[in-house]
C-alpha cells in the first residue's frame, strides 16, 4: 500500500483542547523546579503523586530526608550501612546514599525497581538493589497498587485477584531480610539505620529482620497509616529494646498568630522532631524509633 492510498490526516484536535494543552504545559513548566534547584536528579513516573511532588519541591517528603540527615550526623552514622525497605523509585535511597557508606534498597515491583536502578545510575549512588519484598517468611506474594495515581501505594495481598482498579496484582518475591543480609553484609560492617515504608506490612518485614534488629539495634524510620498498625509495630519494637519514638511536627500558620509573620522566626514553616507516646488517628509519614542500647549513640 502506498501513502497515496491512505488518509493523510494523522490526528484531529479541537482548538479548545489544543490551546488548553498549551496553557497547561506552560503553567506546569513554569512552576516545576529546574534540575539545578532540586535536591538530586530523579527519573519519575508521569501522572503520579510522587513525581509531581519531586518536580514541584525538589524531592518527595523533604522533611523526612532532612530528619534522616540530621539524625545520621548527630549519631555519627556515616560509616554504617542503611536499609531502605520499600524503596520505590529511589527518592529516599538516593538521598540516604549521600549520608551512609552504603544503602541496600529493597523494591519488589519490577517497574519501580527499574526506575530505582535508573536513579541509582543517574546519581552514581552506592546502592545495592534487591528486587524482593521483605517478609517474615520467604516465598511468593502479590503486590496491589491501591491508587493508580500514586506509585507509592503498593500493598502486599494474600492472593491474586482483580483489584478495584481493574488490573491484576503483580506476583513478587518474598524474602527474609536476615537471610539476605547474611550475604550482603561483611563482618566489619554495621547496619545503623532502617527506613521502612511498605503500606501496612512493616511488622512482617521487621519480624524477618529480627536478628539484624537485636544485633545492631539500628535506628528505625517507619510509616504509620493508622493507630492500630502503628501500635503493633511499637509493641514489637518495645519488646526488643526500643523505648524512644519521635515524629516530625510542623508549625502551622493560624489567624490569631498572623503577627508572627513580621518576626524572623515566624516567617518560616518549621519542622521538628517531637516525642510520640501514642498514635493519633492520622497518617505519620515517618516515626523514628531509638533503642536505649543503640550502637550509634
N, C-alpha and C positions, 0 to 999 in steps of 0.2 A: 504494500500500500504506500502511495506517495503522499507527500504533505498536501498536495492539491486535493486529495480525496477526502480529507478530514476537515472538521471545522477549525477555523483559525482563532476563534476566541478562546483564550485559555481560562479566564476567570472573569466573573462579573461581580463587582462590589458596589452596592448603593452608595451614593455620595455621602449620605448622613453617617454611614458606618465608616467610610474611608476617612472622613475628617475626624470622627470620634476616635478612631485608632491613632491618628496622627497626634491629636491632643493628649490622649492617654500616654503614648510613648514619650512625648515631650515632658509631661508632668512627672512621670516615674523617673525618667532620666535626670531631671532637674533635682529631685530630692534624694536620689541614690548617691551614696558616698563614692568618691573616686577611689581607685585602688590604693593610692598613697595615703588616704585618710582612714583606711581600715586597719584593724589590729594585725591582720595577716590575710593572705590571699586564700580564698576558698572557692572550689567549684561547688555550686549549689544547684538544687533542683528547681525547675520552673514551677510557678503556681504553687508554692509551698511556703508555709509559715516560717520555717527556719531560714530558708533562702531569702525571704522578704526582709526578715529582721537583720540578717547579715548585710544585705545591701543598704539598709536604711541606717543602721547604727554601728556597723563595722564588725560585729560579732554577735553570736547568739548568747543570751544570758551573760553579758559582760560583767555584771556584778558578781556572778559566781566565779568567773575566771579570775577576777581581781581578788576575791577572797582566797582562792586556792593559791594564788601567787603570794599573797601576804602571809598565809599560814606556812607555806614552804620556806619563805625567808625567815620567819620568826623562829621556826623549829630547825632551821638549817638542814633541810631535807634534800638539797640539790644533788647529793651524791647517791641518792636512793632511786629505786625503781617504783614507778607508779602504774596502776592498772586503770584502764578505762573500760568499764563493763557496760556495754550498750553504747558503743562509740558513735553510731550513726555515720554522718559524713565526715566526722573528724574535727568539729568545732572545738571541743574540749581537748581532744588528744593532741592536736597541733599546738594549742596554747600550752598544754602541760609539758610537751616535749622541749619547750624553751626553759622550763623550770627544773625538771628532773633529768637524771642522767639517761634514763630510758623509759619508754612508755610501751606497755603491752596492751593493745586495744582489741577488744572482743566485739565482733559485729556479725550476727548470723545472716542477716538479709543480704543476698548477693548484689542487689543494686546499691545498697548503702555501702557495702564493703568495697565495691568498685570505686565509688566516689571517695571513700576514705583513702583508698590506695592512691587515687589521683591527687588528693590533697597532701598526702604524705610526700609524694614525689615533687609536687609543686613547691613545697616549703622546705624540702631537704630535711624532713623531720626524722628523728631517731625513734621510729615507731615500728613495733613488731605487730602485725595484724593476724589475728586468729579468727577465722570465719566460723564461729560457733557461738551458741547461746550457753551461758553458764547456768548450771542447774545442780540439784542435789544428786541426780543420777545421770549417767551417760545414756545416750540413745538417740531417738528421733522425736522431734516435736513439730508444731505448726505455728507459724507466725501470721498474725492477722493485723492488717492496717485498720485502726479504729476510725480514722478520719482521712478521706482522700486528699485533703489539703494540708496535711501535717505529717511529714515523713518521720517525725519523732514519736508518733503514737502507734508503735508496733507492739502488740501484746502476744505472749505465748498462750496458746489454747490447747486443749487436750486432744482435739480431733479435727480432721479436715472437713469442713462444711462450707456451704455457700454463705459467705458473710453478708451482712446487710448492705455492703457496697456493691454486691453483685460479682465480686471477684473471689477466686479460690484462695484459700490460705496457702502460704509458702512452706514447704517441708524444709526443716533446718536441722542441723546437727546440735545435739545437746551434749555438753561435756562438763565434768567436774573440774573446777578451777585448780584444785590441788594436784590433780593428775597432770594437767598441762604444765603447771609451774615447775614440776619436778624436772622437766626437760628444758625449761626456758630460763631458769634462774641458777646462776652459778653459786658455789659455796660462799664466795665473798660478797655476794650481792644481798641487799635487804629491800624488802617491799615496805615502803614507808607511807604510801598513800593509795587509796582506792576510791575512785569515783564510780558510782553505780546508779544507772537510770534505766530500768528495764520494765517500766509500766506494770508494777504490781508483782513482779517475780523476784524482787530483791531478796526476800527471805530464802527462797530456794537457792539462789545464786550464792548467798552468804554461807548457807549450810554446806555447799560444795567447796567452800574456801576455809573451812574450819581449821585445818592445820596451819594455813597461812596466817589466819587471824590470831590464833593462840601462840604462834611462834614469834610473830613480828609486832603484833598489836598496831597495825598501821592506822593512821587517821582515815576515817571513812566519811565520804560525802555521798549521801543518798537522797533520792527524791521521795516525797510523801504525797500521795494523791488524796488520801483521806485519813482520818484519825485511826481507824481500825488497822489499816496496813502499817501506818507509822508506829503504832504501839506494839504491833507484833515484832517489827524489826528492832525497836528499842528494847523490848523484853529479852530478845535473843542476845543482843549485844551486851546488855547489862549482865547476863549470865556468864559472860566470858571476860568481864572486867572493864567494860566501857561505862563510864559514870558521868561524863560531861557531854552536853548536847547544845549546839548553837545553830540558830537560823539567821538569815540575813533580813534585817529590818530596814525600812526605808522611811525617810522623813516625808511628810505629806503637807501640802500647802492648804491650810484652812483659812476661811474668810476672816475669822477673828484674829488671825495672826498675819494678816496681809502686810502689816507694818514691818515685819521681819525682812521683807524683800529689800528694805532700804539699809539693812545691815550686811556686812561682809559675810557673816556666817549663814544668813538666811537666803542668800542668792543662789544657793546650790541645793540640789537634791542629794541628800547624804544617805549612804548605805553603811550599815554597821552590823557586827555580829552581836546577837543577844541570846541569852540563855533560854533553853526550852525545857520546861518542866513537864508539860503535857501538850498534846497536839490539838489545835483548834480545828474546826470543820472548814478547812480551806486547803488550798494547794501550797506545798512548800517546794520550791524549785531545788533547794539544797538544804540539807541538815547535816552538820558536821559533828561526828562522834569522836570523842577522845577517851582513851583508856588512861587510868592513873599510872600504869606502867609503860606508857607509850615510849618507844625506843627513841623517838625523835626529840623528846623533851629534855 
